[in-house]
Amino acid sequence: MLVNFNQPRLFVDHIIVDPRNSKVLYVATHRHKDPGGFYKSTDGGLTWKESPELRKEALHSLAQSTRDPNVLITGTFNGMFRSVDSGETWTPLSTSSTPGLIHVESLAIDPHDPNIIYAGTWYLPYKTTDGGNTWKIIKNGIIDDSDIFAINLDPRDSRHIIASACSGIYETLNAGDNWRKVQGIPSQSRRTRAIMQHPTIPGMVFAGTTEGFWRSAKGGDIIRGWSRPRGNSRSIQSLCTRAIQT
């Protein structure tokens, strides 16, 4: 298997396993501000195909639609691109008319409507409801100049969203119209790089911070009761959960 796709100093930022076929993998890469590219494997990572449209792009985020898994969105240092054929081809989304919609660090797609997309930049979050043709900033309640590290939609209610930023954790109950600061994890220095709501347990939230893994108590819409397992102080960059059916 290739390591960093035989490209030195290449950062693998996101890996997505296609839910329809676990041998299909999508990978977003970058060298911070410099290009990395998009890679796809259909044989579990034995071989890879690079996307020519994204070869000169620094990819910092990647998301797949639950409603239509053929739809992929990637966020780059310069803007965003969309694929409607499982990463075979890519087209740029219209972002030039929206000031500040660059340096896209995080993405989330509404599980019920692939035209509703949330994008977090190095400064603030944005939203589109028409597949990326038009965008609006959704910052009410969020501290200005907040690097939005991660955005996570509640699988039971897509209007309930949590986002992690350099200024803390935020929650909205109305699809981004208004946000509130989530308290509980001690000290503002706990930069939360990853945030995720449990797919089957309402109110259960996981956070990956620069000072370890945290979990919220069961709290319905209001996230509360954060705790950290003893001895867990390593920096956490990503999270994933798996729902096990019995």
C-alpha positions as CSV (number, residue, x, y, z in Angstrom):
1,M,0.0,0.0,0.0
2,L,1.3,3.5,-0.8
3,V,2.4,5.7,2.1
4,N,1.3,9.3,1.6
5,F,0.8,8.4,-2.0
6,N,4.6,8.6,-2.5
7,Q,4.4,12.3,-2.0
8,P,6.7,13.7,0.8
9,R,5.2,15.9,3.6
10,L,1.7,15.1,2.5
11,F,-1.0,15.4,5.2
12,V,-4.0,13.0,4.9
13,D,-6.7,15.1,6.4
14,H,-9.9,13.1,5.8
15,I,-10.7,9.4,5.0
16,I,-14.2,8.3,4.1
17,V,-15.3,4.7,3.7
18,D,-18.2,4.4,1.4
19,P,-21.2,2.9,3.3
20,R,-22.3,1.0,0.2
21,N,-18.9,-0.7,-0.3
22,S,-16.2,-0.8,2.3
23,K,-13.5,-1.3,-0.3
24,V,-14.3,2.2,-1.7
25,L,-12.2,4.8,0.0
26,Y,-12.1,8.6,-0.4
27,V,-9.1,10.6,0.8
28,A,-8.5,14.4,1.1
29,T,-4.9,15.6,1.4
30,H,-2.9,18.9,1.6
31,R,0.4,20.4,2.6
32,H,-1.2,23.1,4.8
33,K,-1.7,25.9,2.2
34,D,-0.1,24.0,-0.6
35,P,-1.8,21.4,-2.9
36,G,-2.3,17.8,-1.9
37,G,-5.3,16.4,-3.9
38,F,-8.1,13.9,-3.8
39,Y,-7.6,10.1,-4.1
40,K,-10.0,7.3,-4.5
41,S,-9.6,3.6,-4.1
42,T,-12.0,0.8,-5.1
43,D,-10.0,-2.1,-3.8
44,G,-9.5,-1.3,-0.1
45,G,-6.5,0.9,-0.6
46,L,-4.3,-1.4,-2.7
47,T,-4.4,1.0,-5.6
48,W,-5.4,4.7,-5.9
49,K,-6.7,7.1,-8.5
50,E,-6.0,10.8,-8.3
51,S,-8.5,13.4,-9.3
52,P,-7.1,15.7,-12.0
53,E,-9.5,18.5,-11.1
54,L,-8.2,18.7,-7.5
55,R,-4.5,18.1,-8.2
56,K,-3.6,21.8,-7.5
57,E,-5.9,22.1,-4.4
58,A,-5.1,21.9,-0.7
59,L,-8.1,19.8,0.7
60,H,-8.9,20.4,4.3
61,S,-12.3,18.8,4.6
62,L,-14.5,16.2,3.0
63,A,-18.1,15.1,3.4
64,Q,-20.4,12.5,1.8
65,S,-24.2,12.8,1.6
66,T,-26.2,10.3,3.5
67,R,-29.3,10.8,1.3
68,D,-27.3,10.5,-1.9
69,P,-23.9,8.8,-1.3
70,N,-22.9,9.7,-4.9
71,V,-22.6,13.3,-3.7
72,L,-19.2,14.4,-2.2
73,I,-18.2,17.9,-1.1
74,T,-14.6,18.9,-0.4
75,G,-13.4,22.1,1.2
76,T,-10.1,23.6,0.0
77,F,-7.8,26.4,0.8
78,N,-9.4,28.4,-2.0
79,G,-13.1,27.3,-1.8
80,M,-15.2,24.2,-2.4
81,F,-15.9,21.5,-5.0
82,R,-18.7,19.0,-5.5
83,S,-18.8,15.6,-7.1
84,V,-22.1,13.9,-8.1
85,D,-20.5,10.6,-9.3
86,S,-18.7,9.3,-6.2
87,G,-15.5,11.3,-6.7
88,E,-14.9,10.5,-10.4
89,T,-15.3,14.1,-11.5
90,W,-15.4,17.4,-9.6
91,T,-16.8,20.9,-10.3
92,P,-16.2,24.1,-8.2
93,L,-19.1,25.5,-6.1
94,S,-19.9,29.2,-6.5
95,T,-18.2,30.9,-3.5
96,S,-16.6,34.0,-5.1
97,S,-19.6,36.2,-4.3
98,T,-19.5,35.3,-0.6
99,P,-16.7,37.2,1.1
100,G,-14.6,35.1,3.5
101,L,-15.8,31.7,2.1
102,I,-12.3,30.3,1.7
103,H,-10.0,28.2,3.9
104,V,-12.8,25.6,4.4
105,E,-11.8,23.6,7.4
106,S,-15.0,21.6,8.0
107,L,-18.1,20.4,6.2
108,A,-21.5,18.8,7.0
109,I,-24.3,17.8,4.7
110,D,-27.9,17.6,5.9
111,P,-28.8,13.8,6.0
112,H,-32.2,14.5,4.5
113,D,-31.3,17.1,1.9
114,P,-27.9,17.1,0.0
115,N,-28.6,20.7,-1.1
116,I,-28.2,21.9,2.5
117,I,-24.5,22.2,3.3
118,Y,-22.7,23.7,6.2
119,A,-19.1,25.0,5.8
120,G,-16.7,26.0,8.6
121,T,-13.8,28.3,7.7
122,W,-10.8,29.5,9.6
123,Y,-13.0,32.4,10.6
124,L,-16.8,31.6,10.8
125,P,-19.5,29.1,9.5
126,Y,-21.6,29.4,6.4
127,K,-24.7,27.6,5.0
128,T,-26.3,27.0,1.6
129,T,-29.8,25.5,1.0
130,D,-29.5,25.4,-2.8
131,G,-26.6,23.1,-3.3
132,G,-23.9,25.8,-3.2
133,N,-25.3,28.3,-5.6
134,T,-25.8,30.9,-2.8
135,W,-24.4,31.1,0.7
136,K,-25.1,33.0,3.9
137,I,-23.0,33.5,7.0
138,I,-24.4,31.9,10.2
139,K,-22.5,33.5,13.0
140,N,-25.1,34.8,15.4
141,G,-23.8,33.8,18.9
142,I,-20.3,32.7,17.7
143,I,-17.3,34.7,18.6
144,D,-15.8,36.5,15.5
145,D,-12.7,35.0,14.0
146,S,-13.5,31.5,15.3
147,D,-11.8,28.7,13.4
148,I,-14.6,26.1,12.9
149,F,-12.8,22.8,13.3
150,A,-15.9,20.4,13.0
151,I,-19.6,20.5,12.4
152,N,-21.9,17.7,13.4
153,L,-25.7,17.3,12.7
154,D,-28.0,15.3,15.0
155,P,-29.0,12.2,13.0
156,R,-32.5,12.4,14.6
157,D,-33.0,16.2,14.1
158,S,-30.8,17.9,11.5
159,R,-31.8,21.3,12.9
160,H,-29.8,20.4,16.1
161,I,-26.2,21.0,15.3
162,I,-23.0,21.2,17.3
163,A,-19.8,22.8,16.2
164,S,-16.3,23.0,17.7
165,A,-14.1,26.0,17.2
166,C,-10.9,27.5,18.6
167,S,-13.2,29.6,20.8
168,G,-15.1,26.6,22.2
169,I,-18.1,24.4,21.5
170,Y,-21.4,25.8,20.1
171,E,-24.9,24.4,19.7
172,T,-27.9,25.5,17.6
173,L,-31.4,24.1,17.7
174,N,-32.6,26.0,14.6
175,A,-30.2,25.0,11.9
176,G,-27.7,27.7,12.5
177,D,-30.0,30.8,12.9
178,N,-28.7,31.2,16.5
179,W,-25.9,29.6,18.4
180,R,-25.1,29.3,22.1
181,K,-21.8,28.5,23.8
182,V,-21.7,25.1,25.4
183,Q,-20.0,25.1,28.8
184,G,-18.5,22.2,30.7
185,I,-15.0,21.4,29.4
186,P,-12.7,23.3,31.7
187,S,-10.6,26.2,30.3
188,Q,-10.8,27.8,26.9
189,S,-7.4,26.3,26.1
190,R,-9.1,22.9,25.4
191,R,-9.2,23.4,21.6
192,T,-11.8,20.9,20.4
193,R,-10.6,19.5,17.1
194,A,-13.4,17.0,16.7
195,I,-17.0,16.8,17.9
196,M,-19.7,14.1,17.4
197,Q,-23.2,13.3,18.5
198,H,-23.9,9.6,19.2
199,P,-25.9,8.1,16.3
200,T,-28.3,6.2,18.5
201,I,-28.2,7.7,22.1
202,P,-29.9,11.2,22.3
203,G,-27.8,13.8,24.1
204,M,-24.6,11.8,24.1
205,V,-21.8,13.9,22.7
206,F,-18.1,13.1,22.2
207,A,-15.3,15.7,22.0
208,G,-11.7,15.3,20.9
209,T,-9.6,18.1,22.4
210,T,-5.9,19.1,22.6
211,E,-6.0,17.7,26.1
212,G,-7.8,14.4,25.7
213,F,-11.1,12.8,25.0
214,W,-14.3,14.1,26.7
215,R,-17.8,12.8,26.8
216,S,-21.0,14.5,27.8
217,A,-23.7,13.0,30.1
218,K,-27.0,12.2,28.7
219,G,-28.7,15.5,28.5
220,G,-31.3,15.8,25.7
221,D,-30.9,19.0,23.7
222,I,-28.8,20.7,26.4
223,I,-25.3,19.3,26.4
224,R,-24.0,19.0,30.0
225,G,-22.0,16.9,32.4
226,W,-18.6,16.7,30.5
227,S,-16.2,14.1,31.9
228,R,-12.8,12.8,30.9
229,P,-11.5,9.3,31.5
230,R,-8.5,9.3,34.0
231,G,-5.1,9.3,32.3
232,N,-6.5,10.5,29.0
233,S,-4.7,13.7,28.1
234,R,-3.4,13.1,24.5
235,S,-4.4,15.4,21.7
236,I,-7.4,14.0,19.8
237,Q,-7.7,15.0,16.1
238,S,-10.7,12.9,14.9
239,L,-13.6,10.8,16.2
240,C,-15.9,8.1,14.8
241,T,-18.7,6.0,16.2
242,R,-20.3,2.8,15.0
243,A,-23.9,1.8,15.8
244,I,-24.1,-1.9,16.6
245,Q,-27.4,-3.6,15.9
246,T,-28.5,-6.5,18.1
